[in-house]
Amino acid sequence: MILLGFGSNLAGPWGSPAETLERAIDEIETCGLHVVARSAWYLSAPFGRTDQPAFVNGALAVETHISPPAVLARCHQVERNAGRLRRSRWGPRVLDIDLLAYHGRVIPDRRGRRARNQGLHTGLVLPHPGIAERPFVLEPICEIAPAWRHPVSHLTAAQMLEKLRGQQQGVVLSKA
């Protein structure tokens, strides 16, 4: 299963955050990624930097024959088309698309070990290193892929989400 995470908290050339996410799905479909499942949109508290507007988040399950780096490159192109500028880590954004998981593959960082991203561009790491800490990612995954398991911890999204109960950052506030 290939999972993508979507988020937006700023209006851009494609409209409001929710309108931007809808358009991004259309764009994903035109670049060789076939959407097989999509979550509802969720309104979420910011994560990392809390001095910004709430986010609209969701997830997609997609199918494709292209490699993980090619999927990531296409996601970044859709972000650029939507007006995304990479200015600061965890800052406000018009569109963010993350490659969360790709058929259970584990791809370490450039140093040869699993590690958190320490900057904006540290290369492809799979599964996405922040999945287990982000309710706004786990809630949509629970909706579209309840049987999916993290390829390292072997926990389901629901099990990881349960470990985050009581956390304030990135918590899902409501369906958007």
Phi, psi and omega in degrees: 000137176252123181242136175241140174253139182239144175202152178201141173222012176229142172290152180212197182298339179265004177112207181295169176306315180295319178295322178296317179295320177298314179295323179299323177298316177301317181294320178301317180297330182274355182245032172090011177245121182263120181284124179252340176202146176220145179274171167292168172271140181240137173273126187230146173293148178300156179236136179088284174256116185268356181270055181206167181295158174299157180258156164255124184231159175191181180219154175233148164254130182231162173238144176195162176260356184275159184288162177304314178299325178290322176299312180299318179298320179291323176297317179295325177294319177298318177302313179297319178299330180276357179097016181292129172241129180271099183253313182214148179295133177063018180276177177300151181205149176290319181203136174228126175236122179248136169279108186273317183206149180220096175047041176074007180290146173241115180241116181285169176288178184298340180275000176085015177219159176289129180205160175289149171296133179253004179202192182282329184225087178249010180100175183278128174232127178231142350297164180308130187293346182259001185309309189292349183251003190236101179302325182291346174265316185292320181301311177295326177296319177304323182290315188262341184215065185298336181270352181297140178236140176299128186290349177258308182277339183066015177273149173282166176299322179296320179294319178293320179298320180300324179293342183263001181307133181094348177290145181262321183286135176073009182288145176285125182270320181187170169285139183280000000 
